Amino acid sequence: MSTTTPAVAAVDERLLRTSPLRRVLGRPELGAVVGAVAVLVFFAFAADSFLTGAGLSTVLYAASTIGIMAVPVALLMIGGEFDLSAGVLVTSSALISSMFSYQTTANVWVGVGVSLLVTLAVGAFNGFMLTRTKLPSFIITLGTYLMLIGMNLGFTKLISDTVSTRSIADMDGFSQAKAVFASTLTVGGINFKITILWWLALIAVASWILLRTRAGNWIFAVGGNGTAARAVGVPVRATKIGLYMGVALAAWISGQHLLFSYDVVQSGEGVGNELIYIIAAVIGGCLITGGYGSAVGSAVGALIFGMTSKGIVFAEWNPDWFKFFLGAMLLLATLLNHWVRKRAEATK
């Protein structure tokens, strides 16, 4: 007589109840939020004007100029890639708008439209070269970075005979474009730059894509394991090209803000900013290896950047210490994120 052991039904882990604490520990941006609260409390005591309306407006503006780029850079990092050309692409976008409008004496919106097409083409080029050659994104975008630096300077000197563009403030459409990309809104007697609204809109769209769409699943899949993702039908090539074009779109928005804020553009601007965008994404919980992170986390990382850069000014400290605080925050946030992930995995 034999006995049979009843089979234990396998339970899908997605159907298991998860405690609120475990859900919080599993969030990529947890470390960044803790860091942001610490920075906020620190500068609230260190600088009297930090928590004033004008002070917070200045902080949000500084955060938004970084955050607009940090959001798509975070999505690209979740997809497992980098873009070292993002910083100079912002300047390229502004230069194209300005020089095309000035040389053709057209309405500035024509230059803005041409800039959008060219900037998106650069993003598509990065993605195409990456997927076609199979070279690391570091090499591909480093090449684009160097080419853009040379083109920015070369074309500006060729057309303007200087390292900066000509003024387009008196051209048709300038005031309307300035209202879209560089205007100031007054709320409760406090002035806020419109870039803050652009930033919030990008956070909302990116979060929706990551968490509510099939494309978001593809981004996490290609960042986690591109070969396995391709095997189950994920369009890896299209996903990566789309991510690079997303970075290019944000670079266009930032470039138009740069142009219509100051009227002229220096061809050497933007060099080094790509590292700041990556730092904001890493502080926000994105893994260097891909497959993990969030758009909200990158926004919190940019907010930390804004609070630190302006908090040091409000506290009347030597601004040379800024990079030290930024580097320390990067290390602390990364270590905290690593610890949080380990704790979350241990409780599963």
N, C-alpha and C positions, 0 to 999 in steps of 0.2 A: 504494500500500500504506500503510495507516494503522496507527499504533501506538496502543495503548490503555494508559492509565495505570491500574494496579490501584487500586481504591478502598481508602482507608485506613479500617479499621473504627473506628468511634467507641468510645471506652472510657469507661464510666461511672466518673466520678471517685470514686463511693462504693466501687468495687471496688479502687481503687488502694491499695497498701500505704502506710501513714503511719508515719513514724519516731516513736519515743517523744518526741523533742525537739519535733517539730512538734505532736504531740498536747498536750504540756504547754503550749507557747506559745499554743495555741488555747483554753485554758481561761479563762473569764471571771474566775475568782477568783484567778488567778495574782498579780496586783498586790497584792491584799488579803493573800494569804498571805505575800508578801515583807514587806509592811508590818507584819503581825502579828508575824513573827519579829523584825523590827527593834525594835518596841516592847517585846516580851518581853525581849530581850537588854538593852535600854536600862534598863528599870526593875529588872531583876535586879541590875544594878550600882548603880543609884541608890537603891534601897530594900531594906534588909536583909530585911524581913519579906515582900517581894513573893512569893517562891517557897516560902514556908511553906505547910503544908496549910490553915491558917486563911486566909492571904492569898489563895490560889488559889480557895478556896471563896467568898470575898467577891467576887472578880473574876468568877467564873462566874455568881454570882447577879445582879450588875449587868448582865452581858452578856445573861443570859436574859430579864430584864425588858424589854430593848430587842429582843432577838432574836425573841421570840414574835411581836411585831408586824412586825419587819423582814422575816421570811420571806414572809408573804402580800403585804406591800407590794412586795417584790421581784418576785413573780409578777405583780402588777398593773402594775408598771413594764415588765416584759418584754412584757406585753400592750399597752403603749403608753399607759397612763393613770396618773393620780395620785389620791390621796385625802387632801385637806387636813383632813378631819374625823376622821381615825383617832385622833388624840390625845385629843380631847374625847369621842369615842365610848366610849373605855375608861372614862372617868368616868361617862358616862351609863349604861353597863351596870351599874356598881357602885351608882349612885344608885337605879336602878329596882329592883334586887334588895333593897336595904336598905329603901326607903320602902314598897314593896308589902308586904314581909313584916311590917314594923312596923305599918302601918295596918290590915292585915287580920288581924293576930295569928295568921298562919298559920305553918306550918312553913317555915323559910327556904328549903327546896328549892322551894317554890311560887314564891317570889320569884325564885329562880335560873332556874327554867323560864320564867317570864314575861319576865325580862330577856333570855334567849336569843332568844325569839320577836321581841321588840321590836328587839333589836340586829340580828338578821338582816333584819328588815323595813327598817331604815334602810339597810343595805347594798344590799338589792334596790332600794330607792328611788333610791339614787345611780346604780346601773347602769341602771335603767329610764329615768330622766331623761336620762342621758347618751346612750343609744341612741335615745331617742325624739326629743329636741330637737336632737341633733347639735351641741350646744354643747360647748366644751372642758371637759374634766374639771376643770380649774382653777376655772372659774366655778361649775360644778355643786357641787363639794365645798366650795368656799369659802362658798357659800350655806348648805349643810348645817352646816358648821363654825360659822357665826354663829348659826344657829337653835339648834343644840345648846347653845352657850354660854348663850344667853338662857334656854332651857328648863331647863337644869341649875340655874341660879341662881334662876329664877322659881319653879319647882315646889318646890325645896328650901325657900325662904323661905315659900312658901304653906303647905306642910305642916308644916315644923318650926319656923317663925318664926326660923330662924337660917340661916347659910350652910353648915351641916353637918348630917348625918343623925343620928338618934337611935341609941343603942347597941342592937344586937340580939344581944349576946353571950349573953344568958340565954334565948334562944328555942330551941325544939325544932329539932334538925337542925344547929345552928351548929357543933358540934364535928365532926360528920361532914363537913360542907362545908369546914371549915377543913383537915381531913385531906386532902381532895382537891385543894384549891386553894392552901393556904398552909402546909402542914406542913413539918417539917424531918426529913431522913433522916440517920442517922449511919452512915458507912462508914469503917472503920478508925480510929475515934476522931475523925473530922472530920465536921462538920455541913454538910449540903448542902440547899438549899431545893428543894422539889419542882418549882418552876418550871423548873429545869434539865432535868428529865425531860420536861416539857411542851414545852420548846424543842427538845430532841433529837427528840422524836416528830414535831413539826411539820416539822423539817428533813428527816427521813426520808420523810414522806408527800409533802411538796412536791417533793422530788427524784425520787421515784417517779413522780409525776404528770407532771413535766416531761420525764423521760427515757424513760419506759416506757409511756406511755399516749397514746391518740389526742388526749385533751384537751391534753396537753403540746404536741403538734404544733400544735393550734389556737391555743394561747397565743402561741407564737413567730410563727405566721402572721399573726394579727391585729395583733401589735405591729410586725411588719416591714412589712406592707402590707395594711391592712384591706380595701381595695377588691379587690385581687387575691385575697385569702383568700375573700371572699364569692363571687367569680366561680367559684371551684373547689368551692364547696359547704360551706365552713367556717361553722358557726353563730356568726357574729360577735356578734350580740346576746346569745345565751345564754352565750357564753364570757365576755363582759365583765360581765354581771350576776353570773355565778358567781364571778368574781374579786373583785368588790366584796363579795359575801357571804362570801368567804373572809377578807377583811380584817375584816369584822364578827364572824366567828366568833372570830378571834384577839383582837379587842377585848373580846369577852365573857369569854374566858379570863383576859385581863389584868385586866379589871374585877373579876372574882370574887376574884382574888388580892389586889387592892387592898383590897377590902371585908373579906375574912376575915383579912387580915394585921393590920389596924388597927381593925376593928370599926365604925368610923365613917368617913364619906367627906366631904371638903371639896368643895363644888360647883365651885370654881374650878380644881381640879387638871386636869392633862393638856394645858393650853394650851401650844403650842409643841413638844410631843413629836412631832407628826407630822413636823416637820423632821428630828428625830433619826432617825426610822425611814427617811426618804428618804435621809439622809446615809449610814446604815449600808448601804443597798442600793446606793448609788452607789459607795461605797468598795469594796463587794464585787464590782463589775464591771458593774452594770446600766447600760445606756445611758439617758439622758434621753429619747431618741427612740424607745425601745422595740425589741423584737425580739432582745435580747441580754442575757444575764445568767444567774444560777444561784441556787438556794436556799442552797447551801453558801457561796457568796460573801457573801450577806447575813449569814449566821451569822458568818463571819470578820469582817465589818465591825462587827457587834455586839460581837464579842470584842475588837476594837481599842478600841471605845468603853469597854467594861468595864475593860480594862487601863489605859487612859489616865486614866479618872476615878478609879479606886482607886489607881493607881500614884502619882499626884500627892499623894494623901492619905498613902500610906505613906512617900513621900519627904519629907513634911512641908513641901511647897512651898505657896505661896499658891494656893488653888484658883481664883483669878481667871484663872490662866493656862490653865485647862482648855479653854476655848473656843478659845484660840489654837492649842493643840496639835491640837484636833479639826479646826479649819479647815485647818491645815497638812497634816494627814494626808489630808483630803479632796482637797486639790489634788494632793498627791504621788501618791496612789493613782490618781486620775483620769488624771494625766499618764502614769503607768507603764502603766495599762491601755490607754491610747491607743497608746503605743509598742509594747506587746506585740501588739496587734491588727494594727498595721501590719507588724510583723515576721512574724507568722503568715500574713498575706495575701501577703506578698512571697515566701514559701517554697512557696506552693501551685503 
